Amino acid sequence: MSALYLLHKPYRMLSQFTDPGAGDGERRATLADVIDVPGIYAAGRLDYDSEGLLLLSDDGELIHRISDPRHKQPKTYRVQVEGHPSDAALQALRDGVRLKDGRTRPAKVRRLAAGGLPERDPPLEAKRHPVTSWLELTISEGRNRQVRRMTAHVGHPTLRLVRVAIGPWRLDGLAPGEWRRETLHAPRAGRPRPGGTTPTRHRGGRR
């Protein structure tokens, strides 16, 4: 069995425990500000300006199984975009769009009435972005800033991006900066299987 930590990474926080640029100016927030479990590392990453689910463990093999593209763990995002995407724009995302590094795999896309998420800190400026929409996208690859590039390609730049699921693991119930621990059973067909969940949520204070 292995321990896996599910963390809700806040906006404007690095997906690592140190800031390599801290000596050049003001220190940016890091994972050390919200989780104090020794010896754990992130399986994959989220951009500094993205939010949501980050998986961490002290088990290197588990981290590799989760993050290795060959295992194709689907990742689901709730995305607030500029404007109101047309049916044609959504279908283009479902079919796959051609980016500079090649055509994307087909995505699952649906409209949402609202994001159903805590407000971002700081919040989006309504005066600058008076018309926005929420989408839910699920992709099975992990190119750099892929979701942002996909929505921009169809004419609707991403304003807020929150990852809500990686494979079977979901963000449910975690506020920004909170985390919980799960115990995983042995993998089946190369994929780890969720086991029992430690129900207590933890929140670390930012330093």
C-alpha positions in Angstrom: 0.0 0.0 0.0 1.1 3.6 -0.6 0.0 7.0 0.7 -1.3 9.6 -1.8 -2.0 13.2 -0.8 -4.7 15.2 -2.7 -4.1 18.9 -2.5 -6.1 21.9 -3.8 -3.4 24.1 -5.2 -4.4 27.8 -4.9 -4.0 30.4 -7.6 -0.5 31.9 -7.9 1.4 29.1 -6.2 4.2 27.0 -7.6 3.7 23.2 -7.9 6.9 22.6 -5.9 8.3 23.2 -2.4 10.9 25.8 -3.2 11.0 29.0 -5.3 14.1 28.8 -7.5 13.8 32.5 -8.2 13.4 33.6 -4.6 16.9 35.2 -4.5 16.0 37.6 -7.4 13.1 39.3 -5.6 9.9 38.6 -3.7 9.4 35.0 -2.9 6.4 33.3 -4.6 4.1 30.9 -2.7 5.0 27.2 -2.8 3.6 23.9 -1.7 5.6 24.3 1.6 3.1 27.0 2.6 0.1 24.6 2.7 1.4 21.0 3.2 4.1 20.0 5.7 4.4 16.3 5.0 8.2 15.4 4.7 9.6 13.6 1.7 6.7 13.9 -0.7 6.7 15.1 -4.3 4.1 16.1 -6.9 3.0 13.7 -9.6 2.9 16.2 -12.5 2.3 19.9 -12.0 -0.1 22.8 -12.4 1.0 26.2 -13.8 1.5 29.0 -11.3 -1.7 30.7 -12.5 -3.8 27.5 -12.5 -5.6 26.0 -9.6 -7.0 22.7 -8.4 -6.1 19.1 -7.8 -2.4 18.1 -7.4 -1.4 14.6 -6.3 1.7 14.0 -4.1 3.4 11.0 -2.7 6.7 9.8 -1.2 6.5 6.7 -3.5 8.5 7.3 -6.6 7.0 4.4 -8.5 3.5 5.6 -7.7 4.4 9.1 -8.9 5.7 7.6 -12.1 2.6 5.5 -12.7 0.3 8.5 -12.2 2.3 11.0 -14.3 3.6 8.8 -17.1 1.7 9.7 -20.3 1.6 6.1 -21.4 -1.0 5.4 -18.7 -3.2 8.2 -20.1 -4.8 9.3 -16.8 -7.6 11.6 -18.0 -7.6 15.0 -16.5 -10.7 17.1 -16.0 -10.8 20.9 -15.8 -13.4 23.5 -15.1 -12.5 26.5 -17.3 -13.9 30.0 -17.3 -13.5 31.5 -20.7 -14.1 34.8 -22.4 -17.4 35.1 -24.2 -19.9 32.4 -25.1 -18.5 29.5 -27.2 -20.7 28.4 -30.0 -21.6 24.8 -30.7 -19.1 24.8 -33.5 -16.3 25.9 -31.2 -17.1 23.1 -28.7 -17.3 20.6 -31.5 -13.8 21.7 -32.7 -12.5 20.9 -29.2 -14.1 17.5 -29.3 -12.6 16.8 -32.7 -9.2 18.0 -31.8 -7.6 21.3 -32.8 -4.3 21.8 -34.5 -1.8 23.6 -32.3 1.9 24.5 -33.1 3.0 21.2 -31.6 0.4 19.1 -33.5 -3.3 18.2 -33.4 -4.7 17.5 -30.0 -6.6 14.3 -29.1 -10.3 14.7 -29.0 -11.5 16.2 -25.7 -14.7 15.7 -23.8 -16.4 19.1 -23.5 -19.6 20.4 -21.9 -21.1 23.7 -20.9 -21.7 24.4 -17.2 -24.2 26.9 -15.8 -21.5 27.9 -13.2 -18.1 26.7 -12.0 -19.3 25.5 -8.6 -16.0 26.5 -7.1 -14.8 28.8 -4.4 -14.1 32.3 -5.5 -10.5 32.9 -6.6 -8.2 35.0 -4.5 -7.9 37.6 -6.0 -11.2 37.3 -7.9 -11.5 37.8 -11.6 -12.1 41.5 -12.5 -15.7 41.6 -13.7 -15.2 45.0 -15.4 -12.4 43.7 -17.6 -14.3 40.5 -18.4 -18.0 41.2 -18.4 -19.1 38.2 -20.5 -17.7 34.8 -19.5 -18.8 31.1 -19.6 -17.8 28.0 -17.8 -16.8 24.8 -19.6 -15.7 21.3 -18.4 -13.0 19.8 -20.4 -11.4 16.3 -20.1 -8.2 15.6 -21.9 -5.9 12.5 -22.0 -2.6 14.2 -22.7 -0.5 16.8 -21.0 1.1 19.3 -23.3 2.3 22.6 -21.9 -0.6 25.0 -21.1 -2.7 22.8 -23.4 -6.2 23.7 -22.3 -5.4 27.4 -22.4 -4.1 27.0 -26.0 -7.1 25.0 -27.0 -9.7 27.5 -25.9 -7.7 30.4 -27.3 -7.5 28.5 -30.7 -11.3 28.5 -30.9 -11.5 32.2 -30.0 -12.3 32.0 -26.2 -9.2 32.7 -24.1 -9.1 31.0 -20.7 -9.5 33.4 -17.8 -9.5 30.8 -14.9 -8.5 27.1 -15.0 -9.2 24.7 -12.2 -8.3 21.0 -12.4 -11.0 19.0 -10.6 -10.0 15.4 -11.4 -7.0 13.2 -12.3 -8.1 9.7 -13.2 -10.3 8.4 -10.3 -9.2 11.1 -7.9 -11.3 14.2 -7.5 -11.0 17.6 -5.8 -14.4 17.2 -4.1 -14.6 18.8 -0.7 -11.2 20.5 -0.7 -11.0 24.3 -0.4 -7.9 26.1 -1.8 -4.9 25.1 0.4 -6.6 22.1 1.9 -5.4 18.5 1.4 -6.3 14.9 2.4 -4.5 11.6 2.5 -5.6 8.4 0.8 -4.2 4.8 1.1 -3.7 3.0 -2.3 -3.8 -0.7 -2.9 -1.5 -2.5 -5.3 -1.8 -1.4 -8.9 -3.9 -3.4 -11.4 -2.8 -3.3 -15.1 -0.3 -0.5 -14.3 -2.9 1.8 -12.6 -3.0 2.4 -8.9 -6.3 1.7 -7.2 -7.8 4.1 -4.6 -8.3 2.6 -1.2 -9.4 4.0 2.1 -9.5 7.8 2.5 -8.5 9.6 5.7 -11.5 11.8 6.1 -9.9 14.7 8.0 -9.1 17.7 5.8 -5.9 19.6 6.5 -5.1 23.2 5.9 -1.7 24.7 6.1 -1.3 28.4 6.6 0.7 30.4 4.1 3.9 31.9 5.5 
